[in-house]
Amino acid sequence: MANKKKEDPPKGSPAWMATFSDLMNLLLCFFVLLFSMSSVDAEKFQEVAASLASSFSILSNGSSSLGEGILISSGVSQLNELSEYYSNMGLNSEGENEELNDAYDKMQQGMISESEKMAEGLGDKIEDQNLSNQIEVVVSSHYVALNLKSGILFSSGSAELRSDSLEILSSVGDILKNYNGYTIEIIGHTDNVPTNTAYFENNMILSFYRANSVYEYLVQNKNLDKTTLKPVGRGEEVPIASNDTAEGRAQNRRVEIRIYNKLSGI
């Protein structure tokens, strides 16, 4: 009886090796994903990496299949080296974040300092014009705002400048000439009392037309640069006082002129 011919062993690597390689690739992708979504704590990362390294043990006596050498099928360095690499990346990232935070803080301080200088100069000019009772100065890191009560400039429900307000607005225009070329926003605000007239169907439209009236006066009478002057209507959206009282509503009816400092990038 003829001997039965032995079957040739399957060609290529064993099936388990392909599965194991896929597992390692997925594990690497998992670490990269975790790293991209969070700042790495170096100590915790080392603990997790050590735990994983000890868990994936398939040799006798608890030795690790990743302990020495390289994963031939994927060409990826051993897990401990990988953990050290990502830990170093995390530390470098934290250092870069600190540098960015320091740079941001310095930029903010510089902007605040610039706004404070502008506010001091504006305050002196407002006092020289005897407008302290009509204009409030508000300082922000990006701009200095001059708040003019709307009742000074406009009658109720109207966007036409009152004749007795032109002197005040003229003085404001003379002050703004010192900042011609700066980005300046003229923002109209109202209280929350509804308006519905033939000209203004709501407070948003009324606030814009009031801002635009101030804009046109400053461009036509004070020759301010219209390319850097911008009228904006905010309606009742940004109150500075409660609309439940007459005094609060009067404060909310205002025209705000924002002068952006040169460091604001606006």
C-alpha positions as a Markdown table, in Angstrom:
| # | Residue | x | y | z |
|---|---|---|---|---|
| 1 | Met | 0.0 | 0.0 | 0.0 |
| 2 | Ala | 1.4 | 3.3 | -1.1 |
| 3 | Asn | 2.3 | 5.9 | 1.6 |
| 4 | Lys | -0.2 | 8.8 | 1.8 |
| 5 | Lys | 1.5 | 12.0 | 0.6 |
| 6 | Lys | 1.8 | 14.5 | 3.3 |
| 7 | Glu | 0.0 | 17.8 | 2.7 |
| 8 | Asp | 2.2 | 20.9 | 2.3 |
| 9 | Pro | 1.8 | 23.4 | 5.3 |
| 10 | Pro | -0.1 | 26.6 | 4.5 |
| 11 | Lys | 2.0 | 29.2 | 2.8 |
| 12 | Gly | 2.7 | 32.5 | 4.5 |
| 13 | Ser | 2.5 | 33.6 | 8.1 |
| 14 | Pro | 0.2 | 31.8 | 10.5 |
| 15 | Ala | -3.3 | 33.2 | 10.7 |
| 16 | Trp | -2.9 | 34.4 | 14.3 |
| 17 | Met | -0.1 | 36.7 | 13.3 |
| 18 | Ala | -2.3 | 38.7 | 10.9 |
| 19 | Thr | -4.9 | 39.1 | 13.7 |
| 20 | Phe | -2.3 | 40.0 | 16.2 |
| 21 | Ser | -0.8 | 42.6 | 13.8 |
| 22 | Asp | -4.3 | 44.2 | 13.3 |
| 23 | Leu | -4.7 | 44.3 | 17.0 |
| 24 | Met | -1.5 | 46.2 | 17.5 |
| 25 | Asn | -2.3 | 48.6 | 14.7 |
| 26 | Leu | -5.7 | 49.3 | 16.2 |
| 27 | Leu | -4.1 | 49.8 | 19.6 |
| 28 | Leu | -1.7 | 52.3 | 18.1 |
| 29 | Cys | -4.6 | 54.2 | 16.5 |
| 30 | Phe | -6.5 | 54.1 | 19.8 |
| 31 | Phe | -3.5 | 55.8 | 21.6 |
| 32 | Val | -3.2 | 58.4 | 18.8 |
| 33 | Leu | -7.0 | 59.2 | 19.1 |
| 34 | Leu | -6.7 | 59.5 | 22.9 |
| 35 | Phe | -3.8 | 61.8 | 22.5 |
| 36 | Ser | -5.5 | 64.0 | 20.0 |
| 37 | Met | -8.5 | 64.6 | 22.2 |
| 38 | Ser | -6.7 | 65.4 | 25.5 |
| 39 | Ser | -3.6 | 66.7 | 27.1 |
| 40 | Val | -1.4 | 63.8 | 28.2 |
| 41 | Asp | -0.6 | 63.3 | 31.9 |
| 42 | Ala | 2.9 | 61.7 | 31.6 |
| 43 | Glu | 2.7 | 59.6 | 34.9 |
| 44 | Lys | -0.8 | 58.3 | 34.2 |
| 45 | Phe | 0.2 | 57.4 | 30.6 |
| 46 | Gln | 3.2 | 55.4 | 31.8 |
| 47 | Glu | 1.0 | 53.5 | 34.2 |
| 48 | Val | -1.5 | 52.6 | 31.5 |
| 49 | Ala | 1.2 | 51.6 | 29.1 |
| 50 | Ala | 2.9 | 49.3 | 31.7 |
| 51 | Ser | -0.5 | 47.7 | 32.5 |
| 52 | Leu | -1.2 | 47.0 | 28.8 |
| 53 | Ala | 2.3 | 45.7 | 28.3 |
| 54 | Ser | 1.9 | 43.2 | 31.1 |
| 55 | Ser | -1.6 | 42.2 | 30.0 |
| 56 | Phe | -0.6 | 41.2 | 26.4 |
| 57 | Ser | 1.6 | 38.3 | 27.6 |
| 58 | Ile | 1.5 | 35.1 | 25.5 |
| 59 | Leu | 4.9 | 33.5 | 26.4 |
| 60 | Ser | 5.7 | 31.2 | 29.4 |
| 61 | Asn | 6.4 | 32.5 | 32.9 |
| 62 | Gly | 4.6 | 35.8 | 32.2 |
| 63 | Ser | 7.2 | 37.1 | 29.7 |
| 64 | Ser | 5.9 | 39.7 | 27.2 |
| 65 | Ser | 5.7 | 39.1 | 23.5 |
| 66 | Leu | 6.6 | 42.8 | 23.2 |
| 67 | Gly | 9.6 | 42.7 | 25.5 |
| 68 | Glu | 12.5 | 42.5 | 23.1 |
| 69 | Gly | 12.9 | 43.5 | 19.5 |
| 70 | Ile | 10.3 | 44.7 | 16.9 |
| 71 | Leu | 6.9 | 43.6 | 15.7 |
| 72 | Ile | 8.0 | 42.2 | 12.4 |
| 73 | Ser | 4.6 | 42.2 | 10.7 |
| 74 | Ser | 4.0 | 45.9 | 11.3 |
| 75 | Gly | 7.4 | 47.4 | 11.8 |
| 76 | Val | 6.2 | 49.2 | 14.9 |
| 77 | Ser | 8.5 | 49.7 | 17.9 |
| 78 | Gln | 7.7 | 47.9 | 21.2 |
| 79 | Leu | 4.9 | 49.3 | 23.3 |
| 80 | Asn | 7.2 | 50.7 | 26.0 |
| 81 | Glu | 9.1 | 52.8 | 23.5 |
| 82 | Leu | 5.7 | 53.9 | 22.1 |
| 83 | Ser | 4.5 | 55.0 | 25.5 |
| 84 | Glu | 7.7 | 57.0 | 26.1 |
| 85 | Tyr | 7.4 | 58.7 | 22.7 |
| 86 | Tyr | 3.8 | 59.8 | 23.4 |
| 87 | Ser | 4.7 | 60.8 | 26.9 |
| 88 | Asn | 7.4 | 63.1 | 25.6 |
| 89 | Met | 5.0 | 64.4 | 23.0 |
| 90 | Gly | 2.6 | 65.2 | 25.8 |
| 91 | Leu | 5.2 | 67.0 | 27.8 |
| 92 | Asn | 6.3 | 69.0 | 24.8 |
| 93 | Ser | 2.6 | 69.9 | 24.1 |
| 94 | Glu | 2.2 | 71.1 | 27.7 |
| 95 | Gly | 5.2 | 73.3 | 27.4 |
| 96 | Glu | 4.0 | 74.7 | 24.1 |
| 97 | Asn | 0.6 | 75.4 | 25.7 |
| 98 | Glu | 2.2 | 77.3 | 28.6 |
| 99 | Glu | 4.1 | 79.4 | 26.1 |
| 100 | Leu | 0.9 | 80.1 | 24.1 |
| 101 | Asn | -0.9 | 81.0 | 27.3 |
| 102 | Asp | 1.9 | 83.3 | 28.4 |
| 103 | Ala | 1.9 | 85.0 | 25.0 |
| 104 | Tyr | -1.9 | 85.4 | 25.1 |
| 105 | Asp | -1.8 | 86.9 | 28.6 |
| 106 | Lys | 0.9 | 89.4 | 27.4 |
| 107 | Met | -1.2 | 90.3 | 24.4 |
| 108 | Gln | -4.3 | 90.8 | 26.6 |
| 109 | Gln | -2.4 | 93.0 | 29.0 |
| 110 | Gly | -1.0 | 95.0 | 26.2 |
| 111 | Met | -4.5 | 95.5 | 24.8 |
| 112 | Ile | -5.9 | 96.5 | 28.2 |
| 113 | Ser | -3.1 | 98.9 | 28.7 |
| 114 | Glu | -3.7 | 100.5 | 25.3 |
| 115 | Ser | -7.4 | 100.8 | 26.0 |
| 116 | Glu | -6.7 | 102.4 | 29.4 |
| 117 | Lys | -4.5 | 105.0 | 27.7 |
| 118 | Met | -7.2 | 105.8 | 25.2 |
| 119 | Ala | -9.8 | 106.1 | 28.0 |
| 120 | Glu | -7.6 | 108.5 | 29.9 |
| 121 | Gly | -7.2 | 110.7 | 26.9 |
| 122 | Leu | -10.9 | 110.5 | 26.0 |
| 123 | Gly | -11.9 | 111.3 | 29.6 |
| 124 | Asp | -9.7 | 114.5 | 29.6 |
| 125 | Lys | -11.2 | 115.6 | 26.3 |
| 126 | Ile | -14.8 | 115.0 | 27.5 |
| 127 | Glu | -14.1 | 117.0 | 30.6 |
| 128 | Asp | -12.6 | 119.8 | 28.5 |
| 129 | Gln | -15.9 | 119.8 | 26.5 |
| 130 | Asn | -18.0 | 119.7 | 29.7 |
| 131 | Leu | -19.7 | 116.5 | 28.5 |
| 132 | Ser | -19.1 | 114.4 | 31.6 |
| 133 | Asn | -22.8 | 114.4 | 32.5 |
| 134 | Gln | -23.9 | 113.4 | 29.1 |
| 135 | Ile | -21.3 | 110.7 | 28.2 |
| 136 | Glu | -20.2 | 107.6 | 30.0 |
| 137 | Val | -16.8 | 106.1 | 29.2 |
| 138 | Val | -16.5 | 102.3 | 29.3 |
| 139 | Val | -13.2 | 100.4 | 28.9 |
| 140 | Ser | -12.7 | 97.0 | 27.3 |
| 141 | Ser | -9.6 | 95.2 | 26.3 |
| 142 | His | -10.6 | 95.7 | 22.6 |
| 143 | Tyr | -12.1 | 99.1 | 22.7 |
| 144 | Val | -13.2 | 102.2 | 24.6 |
| 145 | Ala | -16.9 | 103.0 | 24.4 |
| 146 | Leu | -18.7 | 106.3 | 24.7 |
| 147 | Asn | -22.3 | 105.9 | 25.8 |
| 148 | Leu | -24.6 | 108.8 | 24.9 |
| 149 | Lys | -28.1 | 108.7 | 26.3 |
| 150 | Ser | -30.6 | 108.3 | 23.4 |
| 151 | Gly | -32.8 | 110.9 | 24.9 |
| 152 | Ile | -30.1 | 113.5 | 24.3 |
| 153 | Leu | -30.0 | 112.8 | 20.6 |
| 154 | Phe | -33.5 | 111.6 | 19.6 |
| 155 | Ser | -37.1 | 112.1 | 20.5 |
| 156 | Ser | -39.2 | 109.0 | 21.4 |
| 157 | Gly | -39.8 | 106.8 | 18.4 |
| 158 | Ser | -37.7 | 109.0 | 16.1 |
| 159 | Ala | -34.4 | 108.5 | 14.3 |
| 160 | Glu | -34.0 | 112.2 | 13.5 |
| 161 | Leu | -31.3 | 114.0 | 15.4 |
| 162 | Arg | -32.8 | 116.7 | 17.7 |
| 163 | Ser | -31.6 | 120.2 | 16.9 |
| 164 | Asp | -30.5 | 120.8 | 20.6 |
| 165 | Ser | -28.3 | 117.7 | 20.4 |
| 166 | Leu | -26.2 | 118.8 | 17.5 |
| 167 | Glu | -23.9 | 120.9 | 19.7 |
| 168 | Ile | -23.1 | 117.8 | 21.8 |
| 169 | Leu | -22.7 | 115.6 | 18.8 |
| 170 | Ser | -20.4 | 118.2 | 17.2 |
| 171 | Ser | -18.2 | 118.1 | 20.3 |
| 172 | Val | -18.1 | 114.3 | 20.2 |
| 173 | Gly | -17.1 | 114.5 | 16.5 |
| 174 | Asp | -14.2 | 116.8 | 17.4 |
| 175 | Ile | -13.0 | 114.3 | 19.9 |
| 176 | Leu | -13.3 | 111.4 | 17.4 |
| 177 | Lys | -11.1 | 113.3 | 15.0 |
| 178 | Asn | -8.2 | 112.4 | 17.2 |
| 179 | Tyr | -9.0 | 108.7 | 16.3 |
| 180 | Asn | -9.8 | 109.2 | 12.6 |
| 181 | Gly | -8.6 | 106.0 | 10.9 |
| 182 | Tyr | -9.4 | 103.8 | 13.9 |
| 183 | Thr | -12.2 | 101.3 | 13.5 |
| 184 | Ile | -15.2 | 103.0 | 15.1 |
| 185 | Glu | -18.6 | 101.3 | 15.6 |
| 186 | Ile | -21.8 | 103.4 | 16.2 |
| 187 | Ile | -24.3 | 101.1 | 17.9 |
| 188 | Gly | -27.9 | 102.0 | 18.5 |
| 189 | His | -29.7 | 100.5 | 21.5 |
| 190 | Thr | -33.4 | 100.7 | 22.6 |
| 191 | Asp | -35.4 | 99.6 | 25.6 |
| 192 | Asn | -37.9 | 96.7 | 25.3 |
| 193 | Val | -41.0 | 98.8 | 24.7 |
| 194 | Pro | -42.4 | 97.6 | 21.3 |
| 195 | Thr | -42.5 | 100.0 | 18.5 |
| 196 | Asn | -44.6 | 99.6 | 15.3 |
| 197 | Thr | -44.8 | 102.7 | 13.1 |
| 198 | Ala | -44.9 | 103.4 | 9.4 |
| 199 | Tyr | -41.1 | 103.9 | 9.4 |
| 200 | Phe | -39.9 | 101.5 | 12.1 |
| 201 | Glu | -41.7 | 98.2 | 12.5 |
| 202 | Asn | -39.5 | 97.1 | 15.4 |
| 203 | Asn | -36.8 | 98.2 | 17.8 |
| 204 | Met | -34.0 | 96.7 | 15.8 |
| 205 | Ile | -34.8 | 98.8 | 12.8 |
| 206 | Leu | -35.2 | 101.9 | 14.9 |
| 207 | Ser | -31.9 | 101.4 | 16.6 |
| 208 | Phe | -30.1 | 101.0 | 13.2 |
| 209 | Tyr | -31.6 | 104.2 | 11.8 |
| 210 | Arg | -30.5 | 106.1 | 14.9 |
| 211 | Ala | -27.0 | 104.7 | 14.6 |
| 212 | Asn | -27.0 | 105.6 | 10.9 |
| 213 | Ser | -28.1 | 109.2 | 11.6 |
| 214 | Val | -25.1 | 109.7 | 13.9 |
| 215 | Tyr | -22.9 | 108.0 | 11.2 |
| 216 | Glu | -24.1 | 110.4 | 8.5 |
| 217 | Tyr | -23.6 | 113.5 | 10.7 |
| 218 | Leu | -20.0 | 112.5 | 11.6 |
| 219 | Val | -19.1 | 111.8 | 8.0 |
| 220 | Gln | -20.7 | 114.8 | 6.5 |
| 221 | Asn | -19.9 | 117.4 | 9.2 |
| 222 | Lys | -16.7 | 116.1 | 10.7 |
| 223 | Asn | -15.1 | 114.5 | 7.7 |
| 224 | Leu | -14.5 | 111.2 | 9.6 |
| 225 | Asp | -13.3 | 108.3 | 7.4 |
| 226 | Lys | -16.5 | 106.5 | 6.4 |
| 227 | Thr | -14.5 | 103.4 | 5.5 |
| 228 | Thr | -13.6 | 102.8 | 9.2 |
| 229 | Leu | -16.9 | 104.1 | 10.6 |
| 230 | Lys | -19.7 | 101.5 | 10.9 |
| 231 | Pro | -23.4 | 101.9 | 12.0 |
| 232 | Val | -24.9 | 99.0 | 13.9 |
| 233 | Gly | -28.4 | 98.4 | 15.3 |
| 234 | Arg | -28.8 | 96.1 | 18.4 |
| 235 | Gly | -32.3 | 97.0 | 19.4 |
| 236 | Glu | -33.2 | 95.8 | 22.9 |
| 237 | Glu | -30.7 | 92.9 | 22.8 |
| 238 | Val | -28.0 | 94.4 | 25.0 |
| 239 | Pro | -29.5 | 96.2 | 28.0 |
| 240 | Ile | -27.3 | 97.8 | 30.6 |
| 241 | Ala | -30.1 | 98.2 | 33.1 |
| 242 | Ser | -33.5 | 96.6 | 34.0 |
| 243 | Asn | -36.3 | 97.4 | 31.6 |
| 244 | Asp | -38.8 | 97.1 | 34.5 |
| 245 | Thr | -38.4 | 100.7 | 35.6 |
| 246 | Ala | -38.5 | 104.0 | 33.7 |
| 247 | Glu | -35.0 | 104.8 | 34.9 |
| 248 | Gly | -33.6 | 101.5 | 33.5 |
| 249 | Arg | -35.4 | 101.9 | 30.2 |
| 250 | Ala | -33.9 | 105.4 | 29.9 |
| 251 | Gln | -30.4 | 104.0 | 30.4 |
| 252 | Asn | -31.0 | 101.3 | 27.8 |
| 253 | Arg | -32.0 | 103.9 | 25.2 |
| 254 | Arg | -28.6 | 105.0 | 24.2 |
| 255 | Val | -26.1 | 105.3 | 21.3 |
| 256 | Glu | -22.7 | 103.6 | 21.9 |
| 257 | Ile | -19.6 | 104.7 | 20.1 |
| 258 | Arg | -16.8 | 102.1 | 20.2 |
| 259 | Ile | -13.3 | 103.1 | 19.3 |
| 260 | Tyr | -11.2 | 99.9 | 18.8 |
| 261 | Asn | -7.6 | 100.2 | 19.9 |
| 262 | Lys | -4.8 | 99.4 | 17.4 |
| 263 | Leu | -3.9 | 96.1 | 19.1 |
| 264 | Ser | -7.4 | 94.6 | 18.8 |
| 265 | Gly | -6.8 | 93.5 | 15.2 |
| 266 | Ile | -10.2 | 95.0 | 14.2 |
